[in-house]
């Protein structure tokens, strides 16, 4: 059984523990496990199936069963709080605590590095710039190639993170090149990190209206009335558009600039339910 510090979702920890004990002792049932944790078997099953959440009040009894040390109790409690978080800001607080507590524990998990990648907009910008700008140890020049300009320290920090994530590597001449690997998906925190990244990019797009002349940007908007169900069709249209843009860019044998393409669709009114005609 893996240590609790290797988990980001407390429900995976409980599920893996149960399955392992079940293999070792066929008599070990959900009812037995639930009784030991002070939980109803049906409730425990729904928790492990990620249909419900554990109450923070139940953490002490679970900690007692697993004989958690104080730091492990704090970590498990943070996992529960993170999973139960209702807002991005609340989830961020718990996740930062998880990473802080996890810091001293060796783990093959790259969650903390992947989360860091999405925290700052310029990490992805530096990755894009490395696709056409020669980067060795010239961090000051690299910082000036990113717009809005970042500091030399931020440029170096970005390169170090990208190298740890294996998104870039040095070639025989010592210059960094993109590896064409991608950030893995599926982590529980991924949606949180991506939302934070997207919010930052939307902020930059707002500034771009004043920062760049119209010749090197394209910003437009539509305000429409439509059926709420039509949103699914628009999502598909935008998906095809993104794929077409990626295919077109892939045709470029050489590149000389990094662009950010944002697409946003959101309501600017309450969704009104249609009343049935009588």
N, C-alpha and C positions, 0 to 999 in steps of 0.2 A: 504493500500500500504506500502510495506516495505521500510525502509530508504535506500538511495543510498549506504551507507557504507556496507550494507549486500550483495552487488553484487560484483562479480569479472568480469563479462562481462556486459559492458554498454548496449549491445543490449538486454539482458534479462530485464534490468531495463526499457528500452523504451517499450518493448513488454508487460511486466506485467502492466505497467502504462496504456497503450492503452486499454488492455483488461478490466481493472478495470473501466476505464472511460466509455467504451462501454457498460458495464453491467449497470452502473448507468444512462447513458444517451444514448439511442439507436441511437440518431442522430449524435453522436460523431464519425465521419468517419476518414479514413486515410487522406482524403483531408483536413478536418478541423484540424486534428492534425499536418499535414505537414505544413499548412499555419501558424500555431502558432509557429512552430519551424523554419520557414523559409526554409523548405525543400519541394521538389517535392514529391507528394504522392507515385509515383512509386518507387522513390529512397528510401524513408523512408521504404516502404514495403520490399525492397531488403535488407536494413540494418537490419531490425528486423528478417528477415529470414536468416541472417548471410551469405548473398551472396555478400554483399559489405560492405565497411567501411565508417564511418563518417569522414569527413575531420576535422582536428583540428581547422580549421578556423571557423567551425560552432559551436564550443563549447560555445562561449559567448552568442549566441542567445538562445541556449538550456538552459544554466545556467540562463538566464534572465527569461525564461518561467517558470522554476521550482523554481525561487527565491532562488537559491543556495547561501549559505554563502561562503566566500572566501575559506575556507578549503574544502568545498564540490565541488567547482569549480576545485580546484587543484586535488581532488580525481577523479572526473569524467574525467578530462583531462588525468590523469594517466591511467585510464581504457581504454580510446581510444588509447593512445600511446602503451599500452601493447598489445592490440588486433591487432594493425597495425604493430607491430615490425617485422622486417625482419630477424633478427639474434637472437641467444640465448643470446648473451651478452646484446643486446638492450632490449630484453624482460626481462632479469634479473634485469636490472636497473629500469625499470618501475614497476616490481612486488615488488621489495624491497621498492619502494616508496609507493606503494599501501598498503603494510603491515605496513609501518611506519605510514601512515595517518590513517589506520584502527585500529591501536593499542589502542587508547583510547575509542573505541566504542565496547560495549558489543555485542557479536555475537555468535550464536551457530555453526557458520561455522568453520570447522577445517582446512581450506585451509592453513593457515599460519603454523600450526604444521605439516601438511603433507608435505608441501614444505620444511620445515626445515629437516624433516626425510631424504629426498633425497639429501640434500645439502652436507652431510658428509658421507663418505663411512662407517665409523665405527659404525654408528647407527644400520645398518642392521647386522653388524658383532656382536655387543653386543647382539642383539636380538637372533641371532643364538647361541651364547655362553651360554646364559641363559638357553637354552634348555638342557644343560648337566652340567653346572658349577653352584654350589650353591652360589647364590648371596643374601646377606642380606644388610649389610652396608659396606662390605669389598671391597670398590671401588679400593683400591690399588692392591689387588690380581686380581680383575677383569681386570684392565688395563693391567696386565702382561699376562693375558690369551688371549688377542686379539693380533693378529700379522698382520702387524707391530704394536709394542706396542704403546699404547696411554697413555696419562697422567691420573693421578687419577682424576683430575677435569673433563677431557673429559669423563671418564667412568661414573662419577656421573651425568654429564649433559645428557649423553645418556640414562641412566636409568630413569631419571626424565621425559625426553621427551616420552620415550616408555610407561611410566605409564600414562601420560596425554593422549596419543593416545589410551589407553586401550589395548595395545598390550601385556602388562604384568600386573600382579597383585600379591599381597602378599598372600601366603597361611596361614593356621592357625599357622604355626611355624615362620612366618615372612619372609620367603624366597620368592623371586620372581619366578613366573612361567609364561610361555607363555599362552596367552588366546586363541590363534589360530584365533584371528580376523585378518583382513587384512586392509591395507590402501584402502579407497574407491577410485573408479575410476570415471571418467567423468568430473572432474574439468578442466577448460580451461588450467590451468598452468601445468597439470599433465605431458604432453609430454615434456615440458621444463625441469621440475624437473628430470624426468627419464633420459633424455639425459645427463644432468649434472652428474647424478649418474653413468650412463654407461661409460661416459668418464673417470671418476675417477677409475672405476673398470678396464678399459682397461689399464690405467696407472699402476695400481698395478700388473696386469698380466705381464706387461713388466718387472717390477722389480723382479717378481717371478722367472724369468729365472736365475738370478744370486743369488737370496736369498735362494732358496730351491734346494736340490739335486733331481735328476730326479726320485728317488724312491718314493717321496711323491708329485710329480706333473706330469701332462701330458699336454704338449704343442706341438701342431703340426700345420702345415699349408699346404695349397694346393694353387697352382696357376694354373688356368684352363682357357681354351678358351671354350666359349659356346654361345648359343643364349641368348639374354637378356630376352626372354620370359621364359627361363628355370628357372629363379630366383624364380618364383612362385612355381615350383615343389620343389626347394631346401628349400624354406620357410616351405613347408608342411612337408618335411623330418625332418627338424630341430625341428618343432613343435612336431612331433611324438617322436623324440629323447628326448626332454625336458620332455614330459609326461612320457616316459619310465623311465627316471632318477628319477623323482618325485615318481613314483610308487615303484621303487626299494628302494629308501631311506626310504619310508614309512614303509617298512618291518622291519627296524632296531628297535628292542625293546629298545635298549640303544644306546646312541651316546657319542662320546668322542672327537669330533673335528668339527670345522666349516670350510667348503670349499666354495669357490666361483667358479661357473662354467660359463665361458664366451663362447659365440659362435658368431663369427663375419663373415659376408660375405659382401664384398664391392668391387667395381670395381677398378682396377689398370690401366685402360686405358680408353680412350674416347669410348663411345658407337658408333660404326660405323654403319651408315644406309646402308643397302644393296641396291645397285643400281639395278634397273630393267634391265634385259638383253634385248637388242634390236636385 
